[in-house]
């Protein structure tokens, strides 16, 4: 192996090609902390590089496999696979804005794929009740650094209920207050929206009401027909059946008049 060759990275679990469940995810770097890389040409690890890069600016690519960051102590050049750099960029960007990445909660909302069979997963990030990143992508080849943790034995009865309410609150905030969320709602292919009901098209309620009124009219007309058949089949009841049919006919006419606005 030459001096410039990068050390082989250990096998790590990736985001892969499985669909993710909606809900809250937290950061877990246990799979990448020991991944070898180079910092300014010297052997290092992901954890050591991340510690040095806290507060640095987001990296810019120089040559293949090399990424440069501007830090207070000077430029830091990182040599690693693009998937590792992608994870590092996301963390560095949060730290640059004064946000502790471990205090951020990510919420899954969708996935995408390319003509080259690449796949990515979309999350929005929440910190202290605010959405700090409305569209954070993780490629299928990137190390899996987000985990969905569930407390199987909560101490308090309301803990899982409050967690569920918090997730609903965050999703509704995303779909109503961010551009990315609103675009998800308006997309013509109608992707799945989590903890959020897609608004019905204008006129949907009117059409539903018109359909109900039509159904009631048909129901009343059937009774009119039934009354006339009784009048024909039982001459002794003809007078009563005819009167009943007349009342039902008047009811249908009144319903038609009252519902005329739905059919204008």
ChimeraX attribute file (.defattr): number of C-alpha atoms within 10 A of each C-alpha:
attribute: neighborCount
match mode: 1-to-1
recipient: residues
	/A:1	6
	/A:2	5
	/A:3	8
	/A:4	10
	/A:5	9
	/A:6	17
	/A:7	15
	/A:8	10
	/A:9	14
	/A:10	11
	/A:11	10
	/A:12	13
	/A:13	13
	/A:14	16
	/A:15	20
	/A:16	16
	/A:17	15
	/A:18	9
	/A:19	11
	/A:20	14
	/A:21	13
	/A:22	17
	/A:23	22
	/A:24	25
	/A:25	20
	/A:26	18
	/A:27	17
	/A:28	15
	/A:29	17
	/A:30	12
	/A:31	15
	/A:32	21
	/A:33	14
	/A:34	15
	/A:35	20
	/A:36	21
	/A:37	23
	/A:38	20
	/A:39	21
	/A:40	15
	/A:41	15
	/A:42	13
	/A:43	13
	/A:44	18
	/A:45	18
	/A:46	22
	/A:47	17
	/A:48	15
	/A:49	20
	/A:50	16
	/A:51	10
	/A:52	14
	/A:53	27
	/A:54	19
	/A:55	19
	/A:56	22
	/A:57	20
	/A:58	20
	/A:59	22
	/A:60	13
	/A:61	14
	/A:62	11
	/A:63	9
	/A:64	10
	/A:65	13
	/A:66	20
	/A:67	22
	/A:68	19
	/A:69	18
	/A:70	16
	/A:71	15
	/A:72	11
	/A:73	9
	/A:74	9
	/A:75	15
	/A:76	21
	/A:77	22
	/A:78	26
	/A:79	26
	/A:80	23
	/A:81	16
	/A:82	16
	/A:83	16
	/A:84	17
	/A:85	20
	/A:86	17
	/A:87	19
	/A:88	20
	/A:89	21
	/A:90	16
	/A:91	21
	/A:92	25
	/A:93	18
	/A:94	18
	/A:95	18
	/A:96	15
	/A:97	12
	/A:98	11
	/A:99	16
	/A:100	14
	/A:101	18
	/A:102	12
	/A:103	12
	/A:104	21
	/A:105	22
	/A:106	25
	/A:107	26
	/A:108	22
	/A:109	23
	/A:110	21
	/A:111	18
	/A:112	12
	/A:113	13
	/A:114	8
	/A:115	6
	/A:116	6
	/A:117	7
	/A:118	12
	/A:119	19
	/A:120	19
	/A:121	22
	/A:122	18
	/A:123	22
	/A:124	24
	/A:125	23
	/A:126	19
	/A:127	16
	/A:128	10
	/A:129	13
	/A:130	12
	/A:131	19
	/A:132	18
	/A:133	15
	/A:134	20
	/A:135	19
	/A:136	16
	/A:137	19
	/A:138	24
	/A:139	22
	/A:140	19
	/A:141	17
	/A:142	20
	/A:143	21
	/A:144	21
	/A:145	18
	/A:146	17
	/A:147	13
	/A:148	16
	/A:149	10
	/A:150	11
	/A:151	8
	/A:152	7
	/A:153	9
	/A:154	10
	/A:155	9
	/A:156	8
	/A:157	9
	/A:158	10
	/A:159	13
	/A:160	16
	/A:161	11
	/A:162	11
	/A:163	14
	/A:164	14
	/A:165	13
	/A:166	15
	/A:167	18
	/A:168	16
	/A:169	14
	/A:170	21
	/A:171	24
	/A:172	18
	/A:173	16
	/A:174	24
	/A:175	23
	/A:176	15
	/A:177	13
	/A:178	16
	/A:179	13
	/A:180	15
	/A:181	20
	/A:182	13
	/A:183	12
	/A:184	19
	/A:185	20
	/A:186	13
	/A:187	9
	/A:188	8
	/A:189	8
	/A:190	10
	/A:191	14
	/A:192	13
	/A:193	17
	/A:194	19
	/A:195	17
	/A:196	16
	/A:197	11
	/A:198	15
	/A:199	9
	/A:200	8
	/A:201	7
	/A:202	8
	/A:203	9
	/A:204	11
	/A:205	11
	/A:206	13
	/A:207	13
	/A:208	12
	/A:209	14
	/A:210	17
	/A:211	13
	/A:212	11
	/A:213	16
	/A:214	15
	/A:215	12
	/A:216	14
	/A:217	17
	/A:218	12
	/A:219	12
	/A:220	18
	/A:221	17
	/A:222	13
	/A:223	15
	/A:224	21
	/A:225	14
	/A:226	14
	/A:227	22
	/A:228	19
	/A:229	14
	/A:230	17
	/A:231	19
	/A:232	14
	/A:233	11
	/A:234	11
	/A:235	11
	/A:236	11
	/A:237	13
	/A:238	17
	/A:239	11
	/A:240	14
	/A:241	21
	/A:242	18
	/A:243	14
	/A:244	15
	/A:245	21
	/A:246	15
	/A:247	13
	/A:248	19
	/A:249	18
	/A:250	11
	/A:251	15
	/A:252	19
	/A:253	12
	/A:254	11
	/A:255	16
	/A:256	16
	/A:257	10
	/A:258	10
	/A:259	14
	/A:260	10
	/A:261	10
	/A:262	14
	/A:263	9
	/A:264	5
